[in-house]
Every structure is written in C-alpha cells, then in structure tokens.
Amino acid sequence: MSAAAVHRPAYTGDRGALLDVAEAIAADWAALGVHGSFLARNLDTGEQLGFDVDESTPLASVAKVPLALVVLDRVASGELDPAHPVTVDPGTSSVGPTGLAAFRHPATVAVGDLLLLMLSVSDNAAADALLDLVPAAEADARLRAWGCDGLRVRHRMNHLYECAAGAAGNDFSLALELALRDERTGRHTIETLDPAHANAGSASALVELLQRVWRDEIASPPATAELRRLMGLQVFTHRLASELRADTLRWSGKTGTFLHLRHEIGVVEADSGDRVAMAALTRAERRAALAPDIDLAIGVAGRDAFEALRCG
C-alpha cells in the first residue's frame, strides 16, 4: 500500500526572506496537525507572504464581515435605517454562546446595534436578524457586483448548526468526529463544511476585501469607515491579535470558529504608519473543542508576518 500523498503548500512571497517566513508558519502549523491557508499583505507597499492563498474554505463567522459591509452600504444609501428596531425571540432565533443568541427572553435591538453585536461578540442571532433584512442571496449578489468573486455568502449562521444536527443529532462530539473524518476523505457529511455549499472564501479574497475596505475602494466611505470602527471593537483577541498587543499597535479583526475550523482576519495598524492585512484560515485534524496551542500558533504567524512586512 502506497503512503498517502503529503500536501506541499504553494507559497507566496515577494522576496526570499518573506518566503522563509511563510514556510516557517506552514511548518509550525503542520507540526500541530493544522491544515489551512494564510496571507498577510502590507496595504501600502503591496508586499505579501503566505501559502495556499487561493484555497476556498468554509468561513464560519468570518462571513459576518462581508455581510456587515453589505448591510452598512444599505444604511449609507438610506435603504436601511440604523435606528430601525428589530425584535429577536430566543424561541425562534439562531443558537450561539454570545449576545442575543444566548438570551432567554425577547429583545428589541436597532439595526446599528445588531451590527455591533454581530462583529464585537460574534452574535449569531444578530447576524441572522440582519439576514432577515438583507437575505443571503442579495448579499452574495452585491459582493459579485463589487467584484468579490472569491467570497460567497449562501446561508444563515444557524444553518451551520442545523446541518451539524442533521448529520449527528444533538451530539456535537459526533459532529466534530464527522468533520475530522470528512477532512481526511474529502467527502462532506455536514453540508456547511463543503466550500461548494458553505459561506466560503479564500485568504486572498479576504485580504483583498480588507484592503479595499481600509483604502475606501469598495461600497461607500461611510460604510467602510463604520466597518473599520466595528471590527476594532472585537472582544476576542486570542488568535492573530494575541502576539500584536502593544500601545503602538491597533488591531481590528473578526474570528470564526465551528467544529474543527479556527479562523481570523483583520488589519494591524502601527503608529509608525504600517498597515498589514491578514487572513488565517485553519482546519485542525484532532478532536478538541479548545486548542490554545493552535490559537497561539495563529498569533505567532500574525506577529512574524507583521514584523517581516513592516517598513520601519
């Protein structure tokens, strides 16, 4: 029996030193049993480094960033009122551990504050309430019109859990086991882990989106400015931001976590003027709901990439 083929990442780097950093990050992830893709780009020089940057991956909650941009553009154009009240009923809303998804009683929240909850604490119920106002198909069409061909918004956040429950009942441990098995076989029992049916995107498409948002080259300036502000309020700092904590640095990001997926995208800005956008999309091959070593490896990747790409 022949040995299984070893995956060899396709590296991206504008010079030898950047390729060395990309190779070191990929080797670090592989040693932990992590597959995935990574891209970091200096938004002003254009220099970048990474690997497997065009691989399409289910995005989990990272999909909330392009959704937010579409909603914010509707707000900026006057099609949506940010003060419009929306009532979310826990009996019919999406599940999740944070925000309105964790509420036990109905709550009425303005559209603008649903955006805050969706991005700051990754509230699934807030995201799906916004998708009631701007359905996934409409958000996806707007992304196509903006030229974001590597990003797809196809379904509500709660569909992640519905598909997992459909495959594994209420046994989340079994759903994780199925996700790991399917990662090895390439067949997807859980539909929302299949890039062909999931909210999906590549590291290159996500970094390109961040670049256009930070340079006001997409949607409208009020929409991109508000998205930057809201991403700067994210409370989760255990991945890319974990090794970028300093008074001279500002991080704006969004995590995404589901079963074996651990992602984050964002932009680090230094007082020196350096701005580096990053996307880390990972799939673990071990059964663990918590994996601080993987989170740390993502943080080390962010730090090493920023240090390699900064001008100062």
N, C-alpha and C positions, 0 to 999 in steps of 0.2 A: 504494500500500500504506500503510495507516494505521500510525502508530507504536504500539509496544507500550504498554499502559497502565502508567503509573508508579504504583507502590504508595505509598499515603499512609497512614502509620501512624495507628492510633487511640490517641490519647494519654490518659493517666491522670494526674491531678494535683489535689490538694485546694485549691490556690491558684495564682495566676498565676506566682509565682516557681518553683514546683515544675514546672509545665507547661513553663516555659522550660528547665529542666534536662533534662527528658525529651526535648524537641525537639532540644536540643544533642547529647545522647547519640545519638539516632537519626540525626542528620545526620552525626556523626562516623563511625558505623558504615557508613552508606551510602557515604561517601566512600572507604571501604576495600573496598567491594564485599561488605558483610556484611548479610545479612538476619537477622531474628530478633525476639526479644521480650525485654523487660527489666522487672523490677518490684523496687522497694525500698520497704519499709514500716517505719516506726518502731513497734516492738512495744508501746509504751506509750501513745503518742498516737494511733496508728492512721493518721497522715498517710502518704501514699504518692505515688510518682511512677513512671511507666513508659510503655510503649507495647506495643500488640498483646498484652496480658497474657493473653488467653484463647485464644491460638493453640496448638493441640496440636502437639507436636514430639517426634520420637524422642529419648529421653533418654540413650542410650549408658550410661555408668557412673553417671550421676546416679541411675539406677533402683536403685542399691545402697543408697540412703538409706531409701526406704520398705521395701525388703526387710529391711534391718537392723532397722528398728523392729518388723516382724512377728516376726522371729526373737527379738529381745530381749524382746518381750512373752511369747513362749512360754517363754523362760528364766525370766522373772519369775513366771510362773504355775506353774512346776515341771514343765511338759511337756517341756522340754529341759534337759539338764544341761550347763552351760557347760564342764565338765571332760571331757565325752564325747569320746573320741578318734576322729578320722576320718583314714583313710589316703587320700592323694591320689597317684595314679600318673600321672606325666607321659605315659605311653603312651596313656592314655585321658582325661586331664583337658583342660580348656579351654586355649586358647592365649592368650598375652599377654606383655608385656615385663617384668612385675614379679611379685614374690612367688613363690608356688608355681607359677604358670603358666610361670615361667622356669626351674624346677628341672629337672634331668636324671635325678633318682633319686626313688623313692617317699619320701614323708614323712608322718608321723603327727602331726596337729595337733589340739588341743582346739577345740571349737566356739567358745568365747570368743575364742580367738586367730585363728580363721578370720574372725571379725567384725573384729578388729583389722586383719588383713591386707587385707580387702576395703575398708575405709574409709581406712586410712592410706596404702596404696600402690596402691589400686585393683586388687587381685589378682583376676583373672577366675576362676582356678581355685578360689580360696577362695569366691567368690560362688556358683559352680555347685555346689560341695560343700555349701553351705548350702541351695541349691535342691533338692538330693537329699533333704534332711531336711524342708524346707518347700517343696513344689512351687509353681511359679509360679501355678497356678490357686488354690491355697489362700491364697497371699499376696495375690493380687488380690481374692479374696472377703473377706479380712479388711479390706483397705482400703475395700471397698464398705461393709462393716458399720460402719466408723468414719466414713463419710460423705465419704471422699476420692474423690469422683466424677470429678474431673479428672485422676486418676492411674491408669495401667494397668501392671501387671506381667504380661507374657504369655509370656515365653520366657527361656531361659538366656542367659548372656553369650556363650557360644560360638556361639550361633545367629547372632549378628552376622557372625561370620567365615564360618560355613557358607553363609549367604545371599550374601555377597560372593563367595566362591569359586564358588558355583553360577552366578553371573552372569558372572564374569570369570576363572575358573580360579584359578591362583596369581599372577595379575598384579594386584597391589594398585594399581598406577598406573592400570590399566584400570578397576578398581572405582571409583577416585576420579573418573575421567573420566565414568563412567556416572552417578555420584551428581550431578555438576555438570550433566550433560545433563538428568537427570530433574528437577532443581531448576527448570530453565527450562521444561520441558514439563508438569510436574505428574504425570507417569506414573512409577511406581516399578519399576525393573527389580530392585532389591535390596529384598526384602520388608521387611526390618527398618529401612528408611528411610521406610516408609509409616506415618504415625501410626495408621492403622486396623489395623495388624497388629503394630506395634512396642511395646516398652516405651515408653510415651509419657506426656506430661503438659504442662501449661501453666505459665507463670511464676506466674500467680495461684494455681494449685493447689499449686505447690511452696512458695511463700511462706506460704500458709495452713498447710501441713504444718509448716513450720519454726516458725511462730507457735504452733501447738498443742503442738509438742514443747518449745519454750522456756518455755511457760506451763503445762506439765503438764496439758494439756487433751485428751490422746489417749493410748490404751494405758494403761500403768500408770506411776506415778512412777519406780520403779526402772528401767524400760525407757527412758523419756525421758532420765533422768539419765545412763545409760550411753551412749546415742546422742550426747548433747551432748559427753560426755568423748571418745568415739572420733572424732567429727568434729573435735575440737580437736587431734587428733594427725595430721591430714593433712599429708603432706610436700610436696605440690605447692602452691606459693604464687605462681605466675606469672600468674594471672588476677586475679580480684576482690581477692585479698589483696595484690597487688603494690604498690598505692598506699595500703595501710592498715597499714603497718608502723611501729609506734611502741610504746614501752614502756607507753603508756597504753591501748593497744588490744589486744583478743584476737579472733582470727579462728577460726571453726570452719566448715569447708566440705567440699565434695565436687565434684571436677571430673568431666567426661565428655567423651571425645574419640573420634571414629570418623570416618574419611574426612574430609568437609568440616564435621563437627559439632565445635564447641568450646563447651562449657558450663561453668558453675559455679553452685552455690547455696551459701548459707551465711549466717551471722549474725556481725556485728561488734558487740562489746561494749566500751564505753569505761569507764574508771574513773569518769567523771562520772555513769554510770548509763544513758547512752543505749544502746539496743539496736536495731539495724536489720537486718532480714532481707532478703536479696536473691536474685534468680534471674536469671541471664543465659544465654539460650539462643541460640546463633548458628549460622548456616549460611553458609559462605563461597562465593563464586562463582568463585574462582580455584583453580588446581591447585597446591597447596602442602602438603606434609606438615608443614612448620614454618612458622608465621606469627606471629613475635613481635610484629609491629605490631598484629595482631588481639588477641592476648593483652593487649598494653599498653592498647588501646582499651577492653577489658573492665575492666581495672584502673582506668582513668581514670573510667569510668562508675561503678564502685563508690565511688571517692573522692568524686566530685562529688555522688552521691546521698546518701552519708553526711553530708557537710558541709551539704547542703540540709535534711536531715531531723533532724539532731541538735538538741537543745533548748538545749545550752549554748553 
